[in-house]
Amino acid sequence: MSLPDEDRALSPFTGWTRAHWAAVADRMLLGVRPHASPTQALLRLPGSPSRSGAWSDGLEGFARTFLAAAFRVAGSGGDDPHGFLDRYAAGLAAGTDPTNPERWPTFAEAGQAKVEAASIVIGLHETRPWLWDRLDDGVRERVVTWLAGQVGEPSIDNNWIWFQNVTEAFLRSVGGPWSQADLERNCELTESWHRGGGWYTDGGLRKHDFYTAWAFHLYPLWWCRMAPDLPLAQEYRSVYLDRLAEFLPGHAALFGADGAPLFQGRSLTYRWAALAPVWVAAVFDSGPFDPGMLRRWASGTLRYFLDRGALDDDDVLTTGWHGSFPALAQWYSGPASPYWASKGMLGLLLPEDHPVWTSVEQPLPVERADFQLDLPGPGWLVSGTKDDGIVRVANHGTDRASDERLAPELPVYTAFAFSTHTAVGLDPAQELWRGRGLEAAPADSAVVLLDERGEPSMRPPVRPLGVVDGVAFSRHRAHWPVDSAADVFRTGPTVTVGSVLRGAWEVRLIRVEESTGAAEEPMSEDVDPAGLRLRVSGWPVAGEAPPEIEFGPDGEVISAGGPRSRAVGLLGLVGGEALRFEGVSAVGRYSAVSTLVGTGPVEPGRVYAAAFALSGRAAGTASSAAGSASAADVAPAVDVAISATATGSPVVVVRWGDGRTQSVEWPS
């Protein structure tokens, strides 16, 4: 299906209009038609089944594509030239018929069905005049009976609680059963997970990722939309709107000028589902941004993925990031899981005369100017550079930990750095997501201690020590797996790491702490610190050809035809062997990572320092003209000096190449 002509007057950044979004939705929905079962109740896409099984996966295909169809038809005032709703009406009738061979699993038979029920009820709510109201009474009764299995049932204590809330909101609206106690419990849990600034942890302690965007800033407000007369929803509506307004500026800062979202966290194959809060802001007419900026943001991200092969030749969404990349599949991922990208199509609910479609596009934060941002909620430092459109994050507060026990690495959470233009390496052979975790430390954006066998240490859990004015610190206990499936590890010393961000550069500071014997920090060790060596690694640059590696007097440069990285040893660190990989990056076949290593065995109490940069050219922008200087062409730091306070804590003085000086006091 061809797309409409671009409109560069209305959309100077992307060229896209509402007509492009409608065409993409049609393309997605028509592409899955050949995979629908005879009754339309199950949509069986090709690919490896999830752990929930093919039956549950078939329901997932129905529910997640129905969500996109509902937005598409409802926003067009019921106009449905492709007959989408007729097919979903037939599927509803068959899927809820207990005698039909293609019936849906009950919630007791497949817990994943609770997730898919949420998409179904939102779709039914938005298309009520054209679908629900036209169903036979018997079908409506069966739908209510199937959905009612969630009422009164405890949910998993994470974003799943909101699947229950929106399901019960729909049941209440059609005269079905619902529970005030369920709703109150789930709202209270949500409050306990808020970490400030609109950031939520997805249950647990430090589970920060895009679930804040595509779950916690979608379902709570949609629950309010579905139950406008419910006193509890009225009470929380302003709370959720205020948090959305707080969250959006930081969220916008995590998207590159090319539309790429930050590559961090789980479920990344949902891709542009990260746009859900963008459209929620437009639907609720809330938040700090001009409607034209919201559309530029959304259209840029959708184009980013489509231009890089997210839809295959048959217009089916693949499991991956750009194109197919099976390593992104997790134990709960089935072939239809990527269709939760439908959440990012939510803007189609808005008619063509809405300001979000008629306003001229406005630039993203990274297109306006260089910026630096503290996000204390997830424990991140953020830096964006207009010259190349890249956004970088230094991570000192996210590890996906549920408690404070030692745990295996999960690199998409525990790496020290993430960006919009690189992807943490994921080795498909290690089945990262299908077991409990990865039994090897990350190769990129890491700080590890190498034991006598050369095995790298692990990081989680992370102890955040603060994010203030472009400086962040965290602490962790180095450990090595003995049997990570049983949470058995050898332990080593405590490691404190700090980041100082400026433009494309991060100065990373490391100190292996001397044993204090403090009760809150037991220092008994299975691994002798005297035999440990420090290794610090940089950005994972990837491309379709093997990256080029250059060695110079002031460090190492890796380039792959686009972004390039630099690594410079400042204190106690020198260039190590670059790590090369094939097939582990979601953004390129070949990748390479710079490493810096200690000049000898690690010295407890000594401060080590390194500088890492990630830069590139932002094609098509005024600042990318030939001959313009990249942010990484500026020397990172002419000096890093160490002094001490009266209490003996180190003070690190970073002197940048342009003369600016920053003093950083080591946390106690």
N, C-alpha and C positions, 0 to 999 in steps of 0.2 A: 504494500500500500504506500503510495507516494504521499509526501507531506505538502502542505500548502506553501506558497511562496513566502519568503521571509519579509517582515515589515521592519526595516531598520529605522524608520522615523519613530514609530511607537516603541520599538524594542532595540535601541542602538547597541546593546551589549550582546544579546542573543539572537535577535531577529524573530523570536517566537511570540505567538499570540495564543489566545484560547483555542483557536482552530487547530493549532499544532497539538495541544494537549488532548483535544477530543480525538484527533486522528491517531495519536499514540495509544489512547485507551482502546479505540476500536481495533487497532492492530493487535494489541495484546489479547483482547477477548476473542477475536476471530481466530487467532493463532492457536488457541487451546481447544477449539471446537472439535477437531478430529479425535481428541482424547477423552471426550465425554462418554460415559456409559450409555447404553440404550435408553435408560429411563432419565438420563441427565442428572441423577442423584450423586454420582461419583465422577471425579475428573482424574483420570489415571495417566499422569505424565510419565514419560520414559525416564529411567534413572534408578539409582539405588534407593531402596526403601529406608525410612527412618526406623528407629528402634520401636516405635509405636506400631509399625506394620503397614502393609499396603492398604488395608481396609481404612485405617485412620487417615492415611495419606490421601486416599480418594476423597474423603470428606474435606480435608484441608484444601484440596484443589477446588472443590465446589465453593467453599466459604470465602476463600481469599480472592478468587476472581469475581464472585458475586459482589464483593465490596466495591471493586472498581466499576462494575456494571451499574450498581446503585448510584454511585456518584455521577456517572456519565448520564444516566437517564433522568435522574431527579433534577440535575442542573439544567437540563434541556426542557424542563416543564413536562416531562412524561413522553417526549418525542423519542421513539425507539425504532428507528428504521431497520436495524439489524435483528429485531426480535429477541433481544437479550432476555428480557424479563419473562417471556413465555417459556423459555428453556429453564430458567431458574424456578419458575412456578411448578413446572413438571418435576424438577428435582426435589423440591420441597415436599410434594405430594408422595413421591416414592421413598425418599429418604426417611420420612417419619412414619412410614407404614410398616409395622412390625412383621407383617406377612410377606413383604416384598423382598426378594433375594438381594436387592441392592440397597437395603435399608442402611441407615447410619448406625454406627456403634453408640450405645448409651454411654453416659459418663462413667458408669461403673465398669464398662467393658474397655474403654479407652479414655484415660484422663485427658489426653490431648483434645478430645472433643469439646472440653470446656473452653479451650482457647478459640476453637473455630466457631463456637456458638456466639462469641462476641461479635465476630464479623457478620454473622448471619443476622443478628438482631439489629445491628446498626444499619445494615442494608435494608431490612424490613421497615425500620423506622423511617428512613429517608424516602422510601418508595411506597409508603402506605397507600396513597390513593390509586396507584397503578398496579399494585401487586397484592398486598395483604387484604385490602378491602374487596378484592375480586376473587379471592380464594373461596372454595367451598367451605361451609361451616365445619365439615368433618376434617378437612385438611388443617384448618386453623386450630381445631381442638387437638389434633395430633402434634402439631408444632408446639403448642403450649405444654402438652404432656412431656414431650422430649426435653424441652428447656427446663421444666420444673424440677428435673433431677438435680439441679444445682442448689436449690433453695434449702437453706439450713445446713448445707454441707461445708465443712472447713475447707479452705483453699490453701494452696501453697503460699507461704508468706513471702511473696515477691509480687511483681506486677500482675500475677494471675488473679489477685483479689479483685482487680478491676474488670476482669471478664465476668465475674459473678455479679458485680454491681450493675454493669450495663445490661446483663441478661435479666436481672430482676427488675430493672427500670422498664424494660420492654414488657415483661410479664405484667407488671402493675398497670401499664398503659392499656393493656388489652383485657383486663379483668382476671388475670391469672394470679397464682400464688406468689408471694414475695415476703421477705423478712426484714423488718426494721433493724433487728439485732445484727443481721449480716452486714447491712449497710453501715451501721454505726461502727462495728468492729473494723471494717475495712478502711473507713475514713480515719479512724484513730491510728491504725497501723501506718497509713500513708503519712500522717503527721510525724510519727516517730522516725521516719526515714528521710525527712527533709533536712538537708545539710546547709541550707542557706543559699540565697541567690537564685532560687528556683531549681537547685540541684538536688536530686534524690539518689539515695543508694537503693539498688534493686533488692531490698531485703539485706540482711547481713550488715557488715561494718563498712566496707569500702568498695562496694560493687558499683562503680561509676562507669557508664558508657552511654550509648545512644538510647538505651531503654528510658532514660530521662526524657528524651525527645519523643520517641515513637510510642511510649506507653504513658508516662506520668503527665505529659502535657497534652495528651489526646483523650484518653478514657475518662478522667475525672470531669473535664469540661463537657464531654459528650454525654456523660451521665446527667449532668445538670441540664443539658439541652433536651434529653429524653424524658426528664421528670421535672419540668419547670414549676409544678405546683407542690412538689414535695418539700416540706419545711427544711429537712436536712440538706437537700441540694441547694436550696435558697441560702442557707447559712454558709455553705462552703463556696458558692459560686465566686464571690468577690475575692476570697482567699486564693483560689486557683487562678483567677485572672491576674491578680497582682503578681503571683509567682511566675506566670507566663511572661509578663512584661519584664520582670527581673532577669529571667533566663535568656530571652531572645538575643540581647546584645552579645553575651558570651557565646551563645550558640552560633550566631552569624560570624563571629571571629574564628570559628573552627572550619571555615570553608575557604578553599583557595580560589583565586581569580578564575581558574578554569572550571569551577563548579565542584571540584573534588571535595568530599567531606574528609574529615580526619579519619585515618585508618587506625582504629583502636576499638577494642572490645569484641564482644561476641555478636553472632547473628548478622555479620556484615553483609551477607548475601541478600539482606532485605534492601540494600542499596538506598534508593531515594525515599524509603520510608522515613529517613531522617528529616524529611521536609514536613512531616505531620504538624509540628507546632507552628511552622510558617503559615500554613493554610488555616490552622485553628485561629491564629491571630486575625486573619482576614475575615473569617466567618463570624467571629465574635467582635469584630471592629475594635480590637484591643492591641496594645503594645506600642512600642516607641517608633516603629518604622513606617515610612511612606509606603502606600500600596504598590507603587512602581518598584520600590526596592524589594518588596516581598516577591513580586513576580520575577524580577531579574534573578534573585536568589534561587527560586524554585526552577525556573527554566534553565538556568545555567547548570544546575545539578542534574536535571533530567537529560539534558543534551550531553553532559559529560559521560554518562553511562551509555546512552544509546550510540554516541559516536565511537565508542570503544568496544562495541560488540556485545552488550548485555543481552540483546535479543538475538537468537541464532537465525539461521537462514529460513527456518519455518516459523519465525516470530514467536518462539517460546523462550521465556526467561530462563537463563542458565543458572546453575549454582556456581557462584563466583563473584568477582568484583568487576573487572572489565568484561571479559568473556568468561568462558567456563574455567573454573579453578576449583576442582573437587575438594581440595584441602580445606576450604572454608566450611564444608559440611560438618555439622555437629551431630551428636547422637539423636537429637530431636529433629534433624533436618531431613525432609523428604523432598522429592522432585518438585512439589508445588510450594515448598516453603518460600522461595524467592518472591512469590506473589503477594507477600505482605508489603511489597513495594506499592500495593494498592493504597496504602495509607497516605502515600505521597501524592496520590491523585485526588485527594480530598477537595482541592480547589475547584474541581469541575462542578461541585455543588453550586458555585456562585455563577449567576447568569452573566451573559456576555457584556451587559451594561454596568456591571459592578466596577468600582474604581480599581480593584486589583487587576482588572483586564484592560481598563481604558487609560490608566495613568502611564506616563512615559517612564521607562525603566531608569532606576537610579543605581549607582555603584554600590558594591559590597564594601565592607570596612577595609579589606586589604587592597581595594582598588582606589581608595581615597588617599591613603597615606600609610607610611610605616606606623605600626602600633605595637605596644606592649601591654599585656593585660594579666592581672592576677585573678585566678579562679580558686579561691580558698575551698569551695565546696568539694570538688574532686581532688584538690591539692595540686593544681596545675599552674605553671607559668606558660603564657602564650606570647608568641612573637610573630608578627606578620610583616612582610616586606613588599611594598608596592612594585618595586623594580621587577620582581620575578613572580609575584602573586602567590608565593609559598607561605603557608602557616606552619609553625613548629610549636610543639608542646614539650616542656620538661615535666616529667611525672614524679611527684613526691607525695602522692596520697591515694593512689588507686592500685589495688592488687586483687580484687575480687574475693577477699577473705571473708569468711563467715565468723571466724573467731581468731584468737591470737596464737594458735598452734603453728608450728613449722609446717610448710606446705610445699608441694612441687611448684615449679615455674609454670606460668601461663603467660607467655611472652606478649600476647596482645593486651595484657593488663599490666604486667610487671616490668616491661622495658622502661628505661629511664627517659626515652624520647620517642615521640610519634610526630608524624607530619601528614600533610595533605598530598604529598608527592612521593612518598615512600611507603613500603609495606613491610611490616615485621615478617621475618622469614618463618614459613610454616612447612615443615617437611611432611608430605603426604604419607610417607612410609611409617611415620610415628603415630599416625591416627590421633592427632592432638586432641580432637574434640570427642572422639568416640570412647575414650577411656576416662580416667579421673584427671589426667593432666599429662604434661610433657616431662619425661624423666631426663631432661637435659636443660642446662641453662641456655638462655637466648644467646645468639651469636652477636646480634647487633644492639646498639644503644644500651650497653650493659656495663656493669662494674662487677667483676668477679675475682675471687681468689682461686688460684690454681693450686691444687694440692700436690703431693709428691708424685702422683701418677698423671698429673696434668689435667685432672678433672675440674671443671669450673664449679664454683659454689652457686647456690640459689639464693633468691632474695625474700620471698614472702614468708611471714607477713611484714608489711611495711609499717613503720611507726612515723607518721607525719610530724614534722617539727616546725611547720609554719611556711606560709607563702606571703611575702611582704615586699612590695616595691621592686619587683623583678628579681627577687632572690628567694630561693626555697631550699629547705633541707629536709632530709628524712634519714631514718636509721633502720638497720636490719641486722639480723643475726645470720652470718654466713653458715650454710649447711649443705651437706652432700647426701644424696639418697642412698640408703641401704636397701630399703623396700618402701618406695613412696606410696604404693598401693595400700600399705598398712601404716603409713605415716611414721616410718622409722628412718631416722637420719643421723649422720655423724654431724656434730656441731663444731663450729669454729668461733672466731672472735666476732665482736660487734663492729659493723662498718657504718660510718656516717658519711653521707654524700650530700653535696650542695650544688646548686646550679645558679649561675649568674647569666642572664640572657640580655643580649643586645643585638638587634637586627638579626642577621643570619647566623650569629655566633652564640654558642653556649660555652662558658668557661665552667668546667666540671671539677669540683673539689672533692677529694677523698681522704678520709683518715680512718685507719684501723685503730679502734680505741684500745687503750691499755686497760687491763683488768682492774676493776675498782672494788669488786667484792660486794657491791651494793645489793641489797636484798631484792630490789625490784628488777635487777639485771643480773641474773645468775651467770657467772662466767666460767663454770666448769666446761672444759672443752675436750672433745674426742680427737680433734685434729691439732697438732702442734703448730702454733703460729710461726715458729722459726722456719718451718719448711714451706711456707706459702709464698707465692708470687702474685703480684697484682697485674690484672689485664683489664684495660678499659677500651671499649669499642664504640665506633661511630655509626654513621647513617648507612642503611642498606640501599645503595644505589643500584637500580635495575634497568635493563633494556632488552631489546630483542637480539642484540649482539653482546658478546662478553665485554664488560666495562673495561675501560683503559685506566691503568694505574700509573701515576707519575710520582717520582720521589724527588723532592727538592730539599734545600738546606733548612727550610723552615717547616717541613712536614710533608704529608702525603696528600695527593689529590686523586680522586676517583671520579670518572665521568662516564656517562652511558648515553650520550647523544641528547640528553635533556638536563635534568638536575645533576649537580656534581657536589661531591663532599670534600671537605678538607679536615685533616686531623693534625694537631700540633701538640707535641709534648712540652709542657711548661715547667713543671717541677717534678723531678724524680721519675719521669716517664720518657721513653724513647720509642721510636717506630718499631712496631712488631710486624709479623707476617700478615698480609692482607688475606682475608678469608673469601674464598670464591664458592659460588653455589650455582646450581642449575635446577629450575623447577620448583623453587621454594617461595618465590615472590609472586604476589597477585598482580603486580604491575609490570612485569617483564620476565622473560624466560631466564635470563642470566642476571646474577647480582653479585656484588662484592661489598665487603665491609672493611674499613680501616681498623687496625688495632694499635694500641700503645701499651707498652709493658714496662714494669718496674725495672730499674737498673740493677736490682739485686733482690734478696729476700725482703719481704715486706717489713717495714719498721713501724711497730705500734707507736702511735702518738705523732708520727710525721704527717704533714699535709702534702698530698700529691695534687698536681693540677694538670689539666689538659684543656685544649680548646677544640671544639668541633663546629663545623659550618656546613650548611646545606643551602645551595643557591642554584639559580637557573635563570632562564630568560622567559619572560611572559610574552609569548608570541601575540602579535596583533595589538600591543599597547604602545602608547607614545614613548614610554620609558624604555622600551626594548629596542630602540633604534640602534643600528650598528655603531659600535664604538662606545656605547654607554657602559659605565662601570657597574659590575655586579656587586651586590652587598658583600660577597665573599672575597672580592679582590682587595678589600681593605684589610690590613694586618689586624689580627684579632686582638692581640695585647702585646704591648712592648715590654711589659714587666708584670710579674706577679710576685709580690713581696709578702713576707710573713713577719708579724710582730706579735707581742703578747700583751694581754691586759694585766691589771694588778692581780687578778685571780688566776692567771696562768693560761686562760683560754686564748687560742690563736686568733689573730686578726689578719685577714687576707686583704691585701690592697691590690686591686686590679686596675692597671693603667692601660687604657685603650689607645689605639693607634692615633686617634685624633686629639689626645691629651686629656680626655675625660677620665676621672679617677673615681673608683667605687671602693669603699671600705666595708668589709663583711666580717662581722664578729661571729666566731664559731659558737653554735648553740651548746648550752651546758647539757 
